[in-house]
Amino acid sequence: MPILIIVLLAIAIAQIGFWDTLQAIFGAIGIIILFWVIVAALAASVGAYFYSRVRRRF
């Protein structure tokens, strides 16, 4: 009996708002990935800047 309830609930979710929910989840994951890509690019550019300043001194 619980399996039948779970299946009916899954069908209801799939018909009502599955694609909107999936879009929201993928959008949130995309924003998180984009944030970390920007952080990595910023860290790389700051590292390259300081590396070039240290290298010029020696």
Phi and psi in degrees as a GROMACS rama.xvg file:
@    title "Ramachandran Plot"
@    xaxis  label "Phi"
@    yaxis  label "Psi"
@TYPE xy
-62.3676  -31.8106  PRO-2
-62.5144  -41.1118  ILE-3
-63.8477  -40.1197  LEU-4
-65.3094  -41.9631  ILE-5
-64.3522  -42.1815  ILE-6
-64.6181  -44.4664  VAL-7
-64.2357  -38.9315  LEU-8
-64.9379  -41.4753  LEU-9
-63.8893  -40.5223  ALA-10
-65.0358  -41.5418  ILE-11
-64.2117  -43.0602  ALA-12
-63.9266  -41.286  ILE-13
-63.8414  -37.0023  ALA-14
-80.5209  -33.0358  GLN-15
-84.0902  -53.7232  ILE-16
-149.626  28.8741  GLY-17
-61.9632  -46.5712  PHE-18
-70.0129  -35.8812  TRP-19
-65.9127  -40.826  ASP-20
-65.5483  -43.0979  THR-21
-62.7889  -40.4697  LEU-22
-62.4822  -41.3683  GLN-23
-65.6808  -40.3486  ALA-24
-65.7413  -46.2383  ILE-25
-64.9401  -36.6147  PHE-26
-64.2984  -42.6552  GLY-27
-65.2465  -42.7068  ALA-28
-63.2371  -40.2232  ILE-29
-63.0538  -40.3476  GLY-30
-65.0505  -41.3579  ILE-31
-63.9385  -44.0469  ILE-32
-63.8586  -43.5681  ILE-33
-62.076  -39.5882  LEU-34
-60.5625  -45.6904  PHE-35
-70.8042  -30.2122  TRP-36
-65.5497  -41.7368  VAL-37
-66.1593  -40.7785  ILE-38
-62.4145  -43.3382  VAL-39
-64.5852  -40.6566  ALA-40
-65.7005  -39.8177  ALA-41
-65.0164  -43.4504  LEU-42
-64.0221  -39.0198  ALA-43
-66.7706  -40.5324  ALA-44
-69.9424  -38.436  SER-45
-66.1698  -41.5869  VAL-46
-62.4321  -41.8894  GLY-47
-66.0064  -37.8163  ALA-48
-62.9656  -49.8663  TYR-49
-68.1978  -33.6402  PHE-50
-63.9321  -41.7786  TYR-51
-68.8799  -34.1255  SER-52
-69.4561  -39.989  ARG-53
-69.8988  -38.2039  VAL-54
-67.5462  -33.7548  ARG-55
-68.4028  -28.8509  ARG-56
-70.1591  -31.26  ARG-57
